[in-house]
């Protein structure tokens, strides 16, 4: 069954559940959209989120800003917080440090050239230190703390060579490094490809990764493909997915759809081709045993939807309660 066919089945069988839009406040962001955020996280007892901030009529001119939760589903810009020239931020805890990263767009002579993943680390949100850059033209590099076994690194090469070799537009790779000091473009580029994740014409990547007490890694990610509407207009379809990764045998277990754009509230889209797009942010556990899933919507907003445990039957998340 193709991803498009699976999407149709999922939307037909999906039961209604709680969903909402996040509200972002702050004088400095008036006239801007906030979307494609990190998952919310707790740091030193307070709950934050990093958001991609951009004007509706602009493209690849984004900033990443820090917001603090001030009410349910409401986040307010932290005054005088650092502004990063990054898209699609993410956060993870590695040891006692917070790692924040995102996509940096490179221009030359006012023309787009390429993208890089930039990485920052530290224990003070107001003093995160830039420490490394990912490979040329690669987004969606994600890290997971494996405890005494090091740091897991997920890559996402996307280019013509990948398409010719594997049939899909992108693939996901995985490798393990001793620690953050070992993270560079070479180890990311050398990550071993995980087979069987994407079919012809598909692309995607990891957005958030969790070590499970079974030894597996639970991955929250996205899958994408191109479709067209009834008028023949091209649609870039983005879907929230999850899978369990067996790192010992380099195999994917139980890959599933978590949500599609229709799972979230209706909003405009930045462009017509993004009307069926939800770019995955990540999950946060709830007190009732379910999870809040967060996703960017049409490159204009951030939404939340309640889902069941995406890794049920394969282990529980090994989580630092100070962080989630």
C-alpha positions in Angstrom: 0.0 0.0 0.0 1.4 3.4 -0.9 1.8 6.2 1.6 -1.0 8.1 -0.2 -3.3 5.1 0.2 -2.4 4.6 3.8 -3.2 8.3 4.4 -6.7 7.8 2.9 -7.3 4.8 5.2 -6.0 6.6 8.3 -8.2 9.6 7.7 -11.2 7.4 7.1 -10.7 5.4 10.3 -9.4 8.1 12.6 -11.6 8.9 15.5 -12.1 12.5 16.7 -9.7 13.6 19.4 -8.7 16.8 21.2 -6.8 19.3 19.0 -5.9 23.0 19.1 -3.7 25.7 17.8 -0.9 27.2 19.9 -1.0 30.9 20.6 2.2 32.9 20.5 2.5 36.3 22.1 5.1 39.1 22.1 5.3 42.6 20.7 8.5 41.7 18.7 6.6 39.0 16.8 3.5 41.0 15.8 3.0 40.5 12.1 5.0 37.2 12.1 3.9 33.6 12.0 5.3 31.0 14.4 5.5 27.5 13.2 7.6 24.3 12.8 8.6 24.5 16.5 10.5 22.3 18.7 8.5 20.2 21.0 7.8 22.0 24.4 10.4 21.1 27.0 11.1 21.9 30.7 14.4 23.5 31.7 15.1 24.4 35.3 11.5 24.0 36.2 10.0 26.2 33.5 8.4 25.2 30.2 9.6 26.5 26.9 9.4 26.1 23.2 11.6 27.2 20.3 9.6 28.5 17.4 10.4 29.4 13.8 9.4 33.0 13.2 8.7 34.4 9.7 6.5 36.9 7.9 3.7 35.3 5.8 4.9 36.9 2.6 8.6 36.0 3.0 10.5 32.7 2.3 13.7 31.3 3.8 14.0 34.4 6.0 13.3 32.8 9.3 14.5 33.3 12.9 14.3 30.9 15.8 13.1 32.5 19.0 12.6 31.2 22.6 9.1 31.3 24.1 7.9 30.5 27.6 4.6 28.9 28.4 2.3 31.4 30.1 -1.0 29.6 29.9 -2.4 26.3 28.4 -1.3 26.2 24.8 0.0 29.8 25.1 3.6 30.8 24.8 5.1 34.3 25.2 8.4 35.5 23.7 11.2 35.6 26.3 12.3 39.2 26.4 15.8 39.9 25.1 16.3 36.2 24.3 18.9 35.2 21.7 17.7 35.2 18.0 19.1 32.4 15.8 19.0 32.6 12.0 17.6 29.1 11.8 14.6 27.2 10.5 12.7 24.3 12.1 14.4 24.2 15.6 14.6 21.1 17.7 15.9 20.4 21.3 17.2 17.3 23.0 19.0 16.6 26.3 22.4 14.9 26.1 23.7 14.2 29.6 23.3 17.4 31.6 23.3 19.6 28.5 20.6 20.9 26.3 21.3 20.6 22.6 19.4 23.0 20.3 19.7 22.9 16.5 18.0 23.9 13.3 18.5 24.5 9.6 20.7 27.4 8.4 20.0 28.6 4.9 23.1 29.8 3.0 22.8 32.6 0.4 25.4 34.1 -1.9 24.8 37.2 -4.0 21.2 37.1 -2.8 20.6 33.6 -4.2 19.9 30.4 -2.4 23.0 28.1 -2.3 22.4 25.3 0.2 21.4 24.4 3.8 23.3 23.2 6.8 22.3 21.8 10.2 23.7 24.0 13.0 24.1 22.8 16.6 24.3 24.6 19.9 24.9 23.2 23.4 25.0 24.3 27.1 23.1 24.5 30.4 22.0 28.1 30.1 19.3 28.9 27.6 20.8 32.4 27.3 24.3 31.1 26.6 24.1 28.1 24.3 27.4 27.6 22.5 27.5 26.8 18.8 29.7 23.7 18.5 29.3 22.0 15.1 27.8 21.9 11.6 26.2 19.1 9.7 26.9 18.0 6.1 26.2 20.3 3.2 22.6 20.1 2.0 21.3 18.0 4.9 18.3 18.9 7.2 16.7 16.9 10.0 19.8 15.5 11.8 18.7 14.3 15.2 20.4 13.1 18.3 19.4 10.7 21.1 21.1 10.1 24.5 22.0 6.4 24.8 23.4 6.8 28.3 26.7 4.8 28.8 26.5 3.7 25.1 27.1 7.2 23.7 25.0 9.3 21.5 22.8 8.1 18.6 22.8 10.2 15.4 20.2 10.0 12.8 21.0 11.5 9.4 18.9 12.4 6.3 20.8 12.6 3.0 18.6 13.9 0.1 20.0 14.2 -3.4 20.0 12.8 -6.9 22.6 10.1 -6.0 20.4 8.9 -3.2 17.3 8.8 -5.4 19.2 6.8 -8.1 20.6 4.3 -5.6 17.6 3.8 -3.3 14.6 4.9 -5.4 13.3 7.4 -2.8 14.1 11.1 -2.7 15.8 10.7 0.8 16.8 8.0 3.3 17.6 8.0 7.0 20.9 6.8 8.4 22.1 6.0 11.9 25.4 5.9 13.7 26.7 6.0 17.3 29.4 8.4 18.6 31.0 8.5 22.1 29.8 12.0 22.8 28.9 15.5 21.5 32.6 16.4 21.0 32.6 13.7 18.3 29.7 15.2 16.2 30.8 16.5 12.9 29.8 16.4 9.2 32.0 13.3 8.5 30.3 11.0 11.1 26.9 12.2 10.0 27.7 11.6 6.3 29.0 8.1 7.1 25.9 7.0 9.0 24.6 3.6 7.9 21.4 3.7 5.9 18.3 2.2 7.5 16.6 0.2 4.8 12.9 0.1 3.9 11.6 3.4 5.2 10.7 5.2 2.0 9.2 4.1 -1.3 9.7 5.7 -4.7 9.0 9.4 -4.7 8.9 9.7 -0.9 11.1 11.7 1.4 11.2 12.5 5.1 13.2 12.4 8.3 13.5 12.2 12.0 12.2 15.0 14.2 12.5 13.7 17.7 14.1 10.5 19.1 13.6 8.7 22.4 15.5 5.9 24.1 13.1 3.2 25.2 13.7 1.0 28.2 13.6 -2.0 25.9 16.8 -0.8 24.2 15.0 0.3 21.1 14.8 3.9 19.9 11.3 5.4 19.4 11.4 7.9 16.5 8.8 10.6 15.8 9.3 11.8 12.2 7.6 12.8 9.0 7.0 11.3 5.6 6.3 13.3 2.5 5.3 12.9 -1.1 3.9 15.0 -4.0 0.2 14.8 -5.0 -2.2 17.0 -6.8 -5.7 18.4 -6.1 -8.8 18.2 -8.3 -7.5 21.3 -10.2 -4.2 19.6 -11.0 -2.2 21.8 -8.6 0.8 20.2 -7.0 0.6 19.4 -3.3 3.5 18.7 -1.0 2.0 16.3 1.5 3.6 16.0 4.9 2.5 13.4 7.4 3.4 12.9 11.1 4.8 9.3 11.6 6.4 7.2 14.3 8.6 4.1 14.1 10.5 1.9 16.5 14.2 1.4 15.5 16.1 -1.7 16.4 19.7 -0.3 16.4 21.3 -3.7 17.0 19.9 -5.1 13.7 19.5 -1.8 11.9 15.8 -2.3 11.2 12.5 -0.5 11.5 9.7 -2.0 13.5 6.0 -0.8 13.5 6.1 2.3 11.4 2.8 4.1 11.6 0.9 7.3 10.8 0.2 9.4 13.8 -1.6 12.4 12.2 -2.2 14.1 8.9 -3.0 17.8 8.3 -6.7 17.1 8.7 -6.0 15.9 12.3 -5.4 19.5 13.3 -7.5 22.7 13.2 -8.0 24.5 9.9 -5.6 27.3 9.1 -4.4 29.1 6.0 -1.3 27.9 4.3 1.8 30.0 3.3 1.5 28.6 -0.3 -1.2 26.6 -2.0 1.1 23.6 -2.3 1.4 23.4 1.5 -2.3 23.1 2.3 -1.8 19.4 3.2 1.4 19.8 5.2 2.1 19.1 8.8 5.8 19.2 9.7 6.3 17.1 12.8 7.7 18.8 16.0 7.5 15.9 18.5 5.6 14.4 21.4 5.2 15.2 25.1 3.8 12.6 27.6 0.5 13.5 29.4 -0.6 12.6 32.9 -3.5 10.5 31.5 -1.1 8.1 29.7 -1.7 9.6 26.3 0.7 12.0 24.4 0.5 15.5 23.0 1.7 15.5 19.4 2.9 18.9 18.0 3.2 19.8 14.4 3.7 22.8 12.2 0.7 23.6 9.9 1.1 24.9 6.3 4.2 26.9 7.3 1.9 29.4 9.2 1.0 27.9 12.6 1.7 25.3 15.2 -0.9 22.7 16.4 -1.4 20.1 19.0 -3.3 16.8 18.9 -3.8 14.1 21.5 -2.6 10.6 20.5 -2.1 7.2 22.1 1.3 6.0 23.0 3.1 5.6 19.7 5.5 3.0 21.0 3.1 0.9 23.0 4.3 -2.7 23.2 7.9 -1.8 22.5 9.0 -0.1 25.7 8.5 3.1 27.7 10.5 6.3 27.1 13.6 6.7 29.3 12.9 10.3 30.1 14.5 12.8 32.3 11.5 14.3 34.2 13.3 17.6 34.4 13.1 17.9 30.6 9.7 16.5 29.5 
